[in-house]
Amino acid sequence: MFKTIKNALKTPEIRKKLLFTLLLIFIFRLGCYITVPGVDTFTLSEQMNSSTNSLSGLINTISGGAFSRLSIFAMSITPYITSSIVIQLLAMIIPSLEKAIKEGGEAGKEKINKYTKLLTILLALIEALGIYVSYSSSGIFISPGFITGLVVIMSLITGTSILVWLGEEITNKGIGNGISIIIFIGIISGLPSGINKLFNLILTASGISTIGIVTSLVVILGAILLVSGVVFVQEAERRIPVQYAKKVVGRKMYGGQNTHIPLKLVMAGVMPVIFASSVMTFPAMFIQIFASDIIGESGFISGLYKFSIATSSSSVGWGYSLSNAIVYFALILGFTFFYTYATFNPAEVSANIKKQGGFIPGIRAGKPTTDYLKSITNKLTVFGAGFLSLIAIIPMLLRFTNLNLTFGGTSILIVVGVALETVQQLESQLMMRHYKGFLEK
């Protein structure tokens, strides 16, 4: 990894892309400290410090603390992520969208990008409205009213639009993976806070704490093991051998080669975790907008609200948190299977192998190959989905201990995944430049 970065810095073209990416990252971090107009920052700070019942934990982590400051980037890139997922889901039932995604090309990409951005604006409008309604009665706005609400909502929508633009610029003119890098930077910006918490465990008011030292060492060791496990699962793959029969065309012989189909343990990546989190917190957001006056009362609506915020709050008790963790676990499992089969179709792969004169050793072509690939995919997905689910619910269990660290399971999954993808991008760009320079010589 470090050797790749060192080689990239020595290459003028890639160094320019890295500097351009760093400039846009600086703009992103600067915007995280620009509060939306009409907010009393002193009251906002008091509200955020005393708040114990928040559904915005994941949003605040991804946004790099921008949500807690109610900055123009408070909503981060989450509306765009959600809209991208929704478009992919709609492509399953709308033939025109499915055709645009499968055929690709510039026209198809532009069409999907257009629909995604339009849906992003709509979702950003709904979320911004929810944020304003949720905080309008808390006294953080200097003069709450229609004009203030309009300015706040437009500022939040504009902030999300700027982040989408920054992500696209990083993808097109920077090192790539723009949206993922923005999420990555937002998460790791909380690293100093996490280190400070570890120091506070060790250095207490009465001196150095032995228990704090042991706890810190356990946390560091656990983080190393967790990151190692995530890297292993992200990089691990099952290679299915494929042989192609020899065929003679004229005087030339084709085929007769051996290759393999790489099947990753987690084909869906971290998207199932993000989408499951959005589904779990949606009822709380909806209730805050339309029924905020009965949140503290008893009844079904209040219980649904407590169940929904249990993903990011420890103030609702073990019952709600345990039931939330079970449903969260099941949703991640379901979405992982859904995304896996949305990106990998065993029947289609089997048909392509048969069409090209190939076969899997020991497996007959046609339906037996499809069943074999489906069986292997199911086993891999069960392991991968179970791993994602366990990592994601670990923070929910740690909240009932004295440990309340900055990084959760979802954060580690995102950070490690994006880091691996970025290094692979740099390696591929270095390799392309190497071959390009070789051919030019």
Contacts in CASP RR format, 6 or more apart in sequence:
PFRMAT RR
TARGET T0000
AUTHOR 0000-0000-0000
METHOD contacts of the structure
MODEL  1
MFKTIKNALKTPEIRKKLLFTLLLIFIFRLGCYITVPGVDTFTLSEQMNS
STNSLSGLINTISGGAFSRLSIFAMSITPYITSSIVIQLLAMIIPSLEKA
IKEGGEAGKEKINKYTKLLTILLALIEALGIYVSYSSSGIFISPGFITGL
VVIMSLITGTSILVWLGEEITNKGIGNGISIIIFIGIISGLPSGINKLFN
LILTASGISTIGIVTSLVVILGAILLVSGVVFVQEAERRIPVQYAKKVVG
RKMYGGQNTHIPLKLVMAGVMPVIFASSVMTFPAMFIQIFASDIIGESGF
ISGLYKFSIATSSSSVGWGYSLSNAIVYFALILGFTFFYTYATFNPAEVS
ANIKKQGGFIPGIRAGKPTTDYLKSITNKLTVFGAGFLSLIAIIPMLLRF
TNLNLTFGGTSILIVVGVALETVQQLESQLMMRHYKGFLEK
1 419 0 8 1.000
1 423 0 8 1.000
4 423 0 8 1.000
4 426 0 8 1.000
4 427 0 8 1.000
4 430 0 8 1.000
5 423 0 8 1.000
5 426 0 8 1.000
7 430 0 8 1.000
8 14 0 8 1.000
8 15 0 8 1.000
8 18 0 8 1.000
8 426 0 8 1.000
8 429 0 8 1.000
8 430 0 8 1.000
9 15 0 8 1.000
9 18 0 8 1.000
11 430 0 8 1.000
11 433 0 8 1.000
13 433 0 8 1.000
14 175 0 8 1.000
14 426 0 8 1.000
14 429 0 8 1.000
14 430 0 8 1.000
14 433 0 8 1.000
17 173 0 8 1.000
17 174 0 8 1.000
17 175 0 8 1.000
17 429 0 8 1.000
18 174 0 8 1.000
18 175 0 8 1.000
20 169 0 8 1.000
20 170 0 8 1.000
20 173 0 8 1.000
20 174 0 8 1.000
21 170 0 8 1.000
21 174 0 8 1.000
21 175 0 8 1.000
21 176 0 8 1.000
21 181 0 8 1.000
24 166 0 8 1.000
24 167 0 8 1.000
24 169 0 8 1.000
24 170 0 8 1.000
25 181 0 8 1.000
25 182 0 8 1.000
25 185 0 8 1.000
27 166 0 8 1.000
28 73 0 8 1.000
28 163 0 8 1.000
28 166 0 8 1.000
28 182 0 8 1.000
28 185 0 8 1.000
28 186 0 8 1.000
29 185 0 8 1.000
29 189 0 8 1.000
31 66 0 8 1.000
31 71 0 8 1.000
31 72 0 8 1.000
31 73 0 8 1.000
32 63 0 8 1.000
32 64 0 8 1.000
32 65 0 8 1.000
32 66 0 8 1.000
32 69 0 8 1.000
32 71 0 8 1.000
32 73 0 8 1.000
32 186 0 8 1.000
32 189 0 8 1.000
33 69 0 8 1.000
33 71 0 8 1.000
34 71 0 8 1.000
34 72 0 8 1.000
34 73 0 8 1.000
35 41 0 8 1.000
35 44 0 8 1.000
35 69 0 8 1.000
35 70 0 8 1.000
35 71 0 8 1.000
35 72 0 8 1.000
36 70 0 8 1.000
36 71 0 8 1.000
36 72 0 8 1.000
36 74 0 8 1.000
36 151 0 8 1.000
36 152 0 8 1.000
36 155 0 8 1.000
36 156 0 8 1.000
37 151 0 8 1.000
37 152 0 8 1.000
37 155 0 8 1.000
38 141 0 8 1.000
38 142 0 8 1.000
38 143 0 8 1.000
38 148 0 8 1.000
38 151 0 8 1.000
38 152 0 8 1.000
39 70 0 8 1.000
39 140 0 8 1.000
39 141 0 8 1.000
39 142 0 8 1.000
39 152 0 8 1.000
40 139 0 8 1.000
40 140 0 8 1.000
40 141 0 8 1.000
40 142 0 8 1.000
43 138 0 8 1.000
43 139 0 8 1.000
43 140 0 8 1.000
44 69 0 8 1.000
44 70 0 8 1.000
44 140 0 8 1.000
47 135 0 8 1.000
47 138 0 8 1.000
47 139 0 8 1.000
47 140 0 8 1.000
48 68 0 8 1.000
48 69 0 8 1.000
52 313 0 8 1.000
52 315 0 8 1.000
53 309 0 8 1.000
53 313 0 8 1.000
53 315 0 8 1.000
53 316 0 8 1.000
54 60 0 8 1.000
54 309 0 8 1.000
54 312 0 8 1.000
54 313 0 8 1.000
55 281 0 8 1.000
55 284 0 8 1.000
55 285 0 8 1.000
55 288 0 8 1.000
55 308 0 8 1.000
55 309 0 8 1.000
55 311 0 8 1.000
55 312 0 8 1.000
55 313 0 8 1.000
56 67 0 8 1.000
56 312 0 8 1.000
57 67 0 8 1.000
57 312 0 8 1.000
58 274 0 8 1.000
58 277 0 8 1.000
58 281 0 8 1.000
58 311 0 8 1.000
58 312 0 8 1.000
58 410 0 8 1.000
59 67 0 8 1.000
59 74 0 8 1.000
59 75 0 8 1.000
59 76 0 8 1.000
59 78 0 8 1.000
60 66 0 8 1.000
60 67 0 8 1.000
60 68 0 8 1.000
61 186 0 8 1.000
61 187 0 8 1.000
61 190 0 8 1.000
61 406 0 8 1.000
61 408 0 8 1.000
61 410 0 8 1.000
61 411 0 8 1.000
62 76 0 8 1.000
62 77 0 8 1.000
62 78 0 8 1.000
62 183 0 8 1.000
62 186 0 8 1.000
62 187 0 8 1.000
62 414 0 8 1.000
63 73 0 8 1.000
63 74 0 8 1.000
63 75 0 8 1.000
63 76 0 8 1.000
63 186 0 8 1.000
64 76 0 8 1.000
64 185 0 8 1.000
64 186 0 8 1.000
64 187 0 8 1.000
64 189 0 8 1.000
64 190 0 8 1.000
65 186 0 8 1.000
65 189 0 8 1.000
65 190 0 8 1.000
66 72 0 8 1.000
66 73 0 8 1.000
66 74 0 8 1.000
66 76 0 8 1.000
67 74 0 8 1.000
67 75 0 8 1.000
67 76 0 8 1.000
70 131 0 8 1.000
70 135 0 8 1.000
70 140 0 8 1.000
72 155 0 8 1.000
72 156 0 8 1.000
72 158 0 8 1.000
72 159 0 8 1.000
72 162 0 8 1.000
73 159 0 8 1.000
73 160 0 8 1.000
73 162 0 8 1.000
73 163 0 8 1.000
74 131 0 8 1.000
74 156 0 8 1.000
75 124 0 8 1.000
75 127 0 8 1.000
75 128 0 8 1.000
75 131 0 8 1.000
75 156 0 8 1.000
75 159 0 8 1.000
75 160 0 8 1.000
76 160 0 8 1.000
76 163 0 8 1.000
76 182 0 8 1.000
76 183 0 8 1.000
76 186 0 8 1.000
77 160 0 8 1.000
77 163 0 8 1.000
77 164 0 8 1.000
77 167 0 8 1.000
77 179 0 8 1.000
77 182 0 8 1.000
77 183 0 8 1.000
78 127 0 8 1.000
78 278 0 8 1.000
79 120 0 8 1.000
79 123 0 8 1.000
79 124 0 8 1.000
79 127 0 8 1.000
79 160 0 8 1.000
80 116 0 8 1.000
80 117 0 8 1.000
80 120 0 8 1.000
80 160 0 8 1.000
80 163 0 8 1.000
80 164 0 8 1.000
80 179 0 8 1.000
81 179 0 8 1.000
81 274 0 8 1.000
82 123 0 8 1.000
82 275 0 8 1.000
82 278 0 8 1.000
83 116 0 8 1.000
83 117 0 8 1.000
83 119 0 8 1.000
83 120 0 8 1.000
83 122 0 8 1.000
83 123 0 8 1.000
84 116 0 8 1.000
85 271 0 8 1.000
85 274 0 8 1.000
85 275 0 8 1.000
85 278 0 8 1.000
86 119 0 8 1.000
87 97 0 8 1.000
87 112 0 8 1.000
87 115 0 8 1.000
87 116 0 8 1.000
87 119 0 8 1.000
88 101 0 8 1.000
88 342 0 8 1.000
90 97 0 8 1.000
91 97 0 8 1.000
91 98 0 8 1.000
91 100 0 8 1.000
91 101 0 8 1.000
92 98 0 8 1.000
92 342 0 8 1.000
97 112 0 8 1.000
97 115 0 8 1.000
100 107 0 8 1.000
100 108 0 8 1.000
100 111 0 8 1.000
100 112 0 8 1.000
101 108 0 8 1.000
101 112 0 8 1.000
117 164 0 8 1.000
120 160 0 8 1.000
120 161 0 8 1.000
120 164 0 8 1.000
121 157 0 8 1.000
121 161 0 8 1.000
124 156 0 8 1.000
124 157 0 8 1.000
124 160 0 8 1.000
124 161 0 8 1.000
125 153 0 8 1.000
125 157 0 8 1.000
127 156 0 8 1.000
127 285 0 8 1.000
128 152 0 8 1.000
128 153 0 8 1.000
128 156 0 8 1.000
128 157 0 8 1.000
129 153 0 8 1.000
129 289 0 8 1.000
130 285 0 8 1.000
130 288 0 8 1.000
130 289 0 8 1.000
131 152 0 8 1.000
131 156 0 8 1.000
132 149 0 8 1.000
132 152 0 8 1.000
132 153 0 8 1.000
133 288 0 8 1.000
133 289 0 8 1.000
133 292 0 8 1.000
134 288 0 8 1.000
134 289 0 8 1.000
134 292 0 8 1.000
135 141 0 8 1.000
136 144 0 8 1.000
136 145 0 8 1.000
136 149 0 8 1.000
137 292 0 8 1.000
141 148 0 8 1.000
141 149 0 8 1.000
141 152 0 8 1.000
142 148 0 8 1.000
163 182 0 8 1.000
164 179 0 8 1.000
166 178 0 8 1.000
166 182 0 8 1.000
167 178 0 8 1.000
167 179 0 8 1.000
167 181 0 8 1.000
167 182 0 8 1.000
168 178 0 8 1.000
169 178 0 8 1.000
170 176 0 8 1.000
170 177 0 8 1.000
170 178 0 8 1.000
170 181 0 8 1.000
170 182 0 8 1.000
171 177 0 8 1.000
171 178 0 8 1.000
171 179 0 8 1.000
175 181 0 8 1.000
175 422 0 8 1.000
175 425 0 8 1.000
175 426 0 8 1.000
175 429 0 8 1.000
176 422 0 8 1.000
176 425 0 8 1.000
177 418 0 8 1.000
177 421 0 8 1.000
177 422 0 8 1.000
177 425 0 8 1.000
180 414 0 8 1.000
180 418 0 8 1.000
180 421 0 8 1.000
180 422 0 8 1.000
181 418 0 8 1.000
181 422 0 8 1.000
183 414 0 8 1.000
183 418 0 8 1.000
184 414 0 8 1.000
184 415 0 8 1.000
184 418 0 8 1.000
184 419 0 8 1.000
184 422 0 8 1.000
187 407 0 8 1.000
187 411 0 8 1.000
187 414 0 8 1.000
187 415 0 8 1.000
188 415 0 8 1.000
190 406 0 8 1.000
190 407 0 8 1.000
191 406 0 8 1.000
191 407 0 8 1.000
193 406 0 8 1.000
194 405 0 8 1.000
194 406 0 8 1.000
194 407 0 8 1.000
197 404 0 8 1.000
197 405 0 8 1.000
197 406 0 8 1.000
198 216 0 8 1.000
198 219 0 8 1.000
198 220 0 8 1.000
201 209 0 8 1.000
201 212 0 8 1.000
201 215 0 8 1.000
201 216 0 8 1.000
202 208 0 8 1.000
202 209 0 8 1.000
202 212 0 8 1.000
202 213 0 8 1.000
202 216 0 8 1.000
203 209 0 8 1.000
204 212 0 8 1.000
215 403 0 8 1.000
219 403 0 8 1.000
219 405 0 8 1.000
223 407 0 8 1.000
223 412 0 8 1.000
226 391 0 8 1.000
226 409 0 8 1.000
226 412 0 8 1.000
227 412 0 8 1.000
227 416 0 8 1.000
230 391 0 8 1.000
230 412 0 8 1.000
230 413 0 8 1.000
230 416 0 8 1.000
230 417 0 8 1.000
231 416 0 8 1.000
231 420 0 8 1.000
233 265 0 8 1.000
233 266 0 8 1.000
233 384 0 8 1.000
233 387 0 8 1.000
234 264 0 8 1.000
234 265 0 8 1.000
234 266 0 8 1.000
234 269 0 8 1.000
234 416 0 8 1.000
234 417 0 8 1.000
234 420 0 8 1.000
235 420 0 8 1.000
236 264 0 8 1.000
236 265 0 8 1.000
237 262 0 8 1.000
237 263 0 8 1.000
237 264 0 8 1.000
237 265 0 8 1.000
238 262 0 8 1.000
238 263 0 8 1.000
238 265 0 8 1.000
238 376 0 8 1.000
238 380 0 8 1.000
239 260 0 8 1.000
239 261 0 8 1.000
239 262 0 8 1.000
239 263 0 8 1.000
240 260 0 8 1.000
240 261 0 8 1.000
240 263 0 8 1.000
240 360 0 8 1.000
240 373 0 8 1.000
240 376 0 8 1.000
241 258 0 8 1.000
241 259 0 8 1.000
241 260 0 8 1.000
241 360 0 8 1.000
241 361 0 8 1.000
242 258 0 8 1.000
242 259 0 8 1.000
242 260 0 8 1.000
242 261 0 8 1.000
242 353 0 8 1.000
242 358 0 8 1.000
242 359 0 8 1.000
242 360 0 8 1.000
243 256 0 8 1.000
243 257 0 8 1.000
243 258 0 8 1.000
243 358 0 8 1.000
243 359 0 8 1.000
243 360 0 8 1.000
243 361 0 8 1.000
244 255 0 8 1.000
244 256 0 8 1.000
244 257 0 8 1.000
244 258 0 8 1.000
244 259 0 8 1.000
244 356 0 8 1.000
244 357 0 8 1.000
244 358 0 8 1.000
245 255 0 8 1.000
245 256 0 8 1.000
245 357 0 8 1.000
245 358 0 8 1.000
245 359 0 8 1.000
246 253 0 8 1.000
246 254 0 8 1.000
246 255 0 8 1.000
246 256 0 8 1.000
247 253 0 8 1.000
247 254 0 8 1.000
247 255 0 8 1.000
247 357 0 8 1.000
248 254 0 8 1.000
261 349 0 8 1.000
261 373 0 8 1.000
263 344 0 8 1.000
263 376 0 8 1.000
263 377 0 8 1.000
263 380 0 8 1.000
264 380 0 8 1.000
265 380 0 8 1.000
265 383 0 8 1.000
265 384 0 8 1.000
265 387 0 8 1.000
266 336 0 8 1.000
266 384 0 8 1.000
266 385 0 8 1.000
266 387 0 8 1.000
266 388 0 8 1.000
267 339 0 8 1.000
267 340 0 8 1.000
267 343 0 8 1.000
267 344 0 8 1.000
267 380 0 8 1.000
267 381 0 8 1.000
268 335 0 8 1.000
268 336 0 8 1.000
268 339 0 8 1.000
268 340 0 8 1.000
268 343 0 8 1.000
269 339 0 8 1.000
269 388 0 8 1.000
269 417 0 8 1.000
270 388 0 8 1.000
270 410 0 8 1.000
270 413 0 8 1.000
270 414 0 8 1.000
270 417 0 8 1.000
271 335 0 8 1.000
271 339 0 8 1.000
272 331 0 8 1.000
272 332 0 8 1.000
272 334 0 8 1.000
272 335 0 8 1.000
272 336 0 8 1.000
272 338 0 8 1.000
272 339 0 8 1.000
272 385 0 8 1.000
272 388 0 8 1.000
273 332 0 8 1.000
273 388 0 8 1.000
273 392 0 8 1.000
273 410 0 8 1.000
273 413 0 8 1.000
274 410 0 8 1.000
274 414 0 8 1.000
275 335 0 8 1.000
276 328 0 8 1.000
276 331 0 8 1.000
276 332 0 8 1.000
276 335 0 8 1.000
276 392 0 8 1.000
277 311 0 8 1.000
277 328 0 8 1.000
277 392 0 8 1.000
277 410 0 8 1.000
279 331 0 8 1.000
280 308 0 8 1.000
280 311 0 8 1.000
280 324 0 8 1.000
280 327 0 8 1.000
280 328 0 8 1.000
280 331 0 8 1.000
281 308 0 8 1.000
281 309 0 8 1.000
281 311 0 8 1.000
281 312 0 8 1.000
282 308 0 8 1.000
283 304 0 8 1.000
283 305 0 8 1.000
283 307 0 8 1.000
283 308 0 8 1.000
284 305 0 8 1.000
284 308 0 8 1.000
284 309 0 8 1.000
287 295 0 8 1.000
287 301 0 8 1.000
287 304 0 8 1.000
287 305 0 8 1.000
287 308 0 8 1.000
288 295 0 8 1.000
288 305 0 8 1.000
291 301 0 8 1.000
294 301 0 8 1.000
294 302 0 8 1.000
295 301 0 8 1.000
295 302 0 8 1.000
295 305 0 8 1.000
296 302 0 8 1.000
303 320 0 8 1.000
306 316 0 8 1.000
306 320 0 8 1.000
307 316 0 8 1.000
307 320 0 8 1.000
307 323 0 8 1.000
307 324 0 8 1.000
308 324 0 8 1.000
309 316 0 8 1.000
310 316 0 8 1.000
310 317 0 8 1.000
310 320 0 8 1.000
310 321 0 8 1.000
310 323 0 8 1.000
310 324 0 8 1.000
310 325 0 8 1.000
310 396 0 8 1.000
311 324 0 8 1.000
311 328 0 8 1.000
311 396 0 8 1.000
314 321 0 8 1.000
314 399 0 8 1.000
314 400 0 8 1.000
318 400 0 8 1.000
321 396 0 8 1.000
321 399 0 8 1.000
321 400 0 8 1.000
324 396 0 8 1.000
325 393 0 8 1.000
325 396 0 8 1.000
325 397 0 8 1.000
328 389 0 8 1.000
328 392 0 8 1.000
328 393 0 8 1.000
328 396 0 8 1.000
329 389 0 8 1.000
329 390 0 8 1.000
329 392 0 8 1.000
329 393 0 8 1.000
332 385 0 8 1.000
332 386 0 8 1.000
332 388 0 8 1.000
332 389 0 8 1.000
332 392 0 8 1.000
333 385 0 8 1.000
333 386 0 8 1.000
333 389 0 8 1.000
334 385 0 8 1.000
336 381 0 8 1.000
336 384 0 8 1.000
336 385 0 8 1.000
336 386 0 8 1.000
336 388 0 8 1.000
336 389 0 8 1.000
337 381 0 8 1.000
337 385 0 8 1.000
340 377 0 8 1.000
340 381 0 8 1.000
341 377 0 8 1.000
344 377 0 8 1.000
346 370 0 8 1.000
346 371 0 8 1.000
346 373 0 8 1.000
346 374 0 8 1.000
346 377 0 8 1.000
347 370 0 8 1.000
349 373 0 8 1.000
350 365 0 8 1.000
350 366 0 8 1.000
350 367 0 8 1.000
350 369 0 8 1.000
350 370 0 8 1.000
350 373 0 8 1.000
351 366 0 8 1.000
353 359 0 8 1.000
353 360 0 8 1.000
353 365 0 8 1.000
353 369 0 8 1.000
354 365 0 8 1.000
354 366 0 8 1.000
354 369 0 8 1.000
357 365 0 8 1.000
358 365 0 8 1.000
359 365 0 8 1.000
359 369 0 8 1.000
360 369 0 8 1.000
360 372 0 8 1.000
363 369 0 8 1.000
363 372 0 8 1.000
388 413 0 8 1.000
391 409 0 8 1.000
391 410 0 8 1.000
391 412 0 8 1.000
391 413 0 8 1.000
392 409 0 8 1.000
392 410 0 8 1.000
392 413 0 8 1.000
394 408 0 8 1.000
394 409 0 8 1.000
395 408 0 8 1.000
395 409 0 8 1.000
395 410 0 8 1.000
398 404 0 8 1.000
398 405 0 8 1.000
407 415 0 8 1.000
END
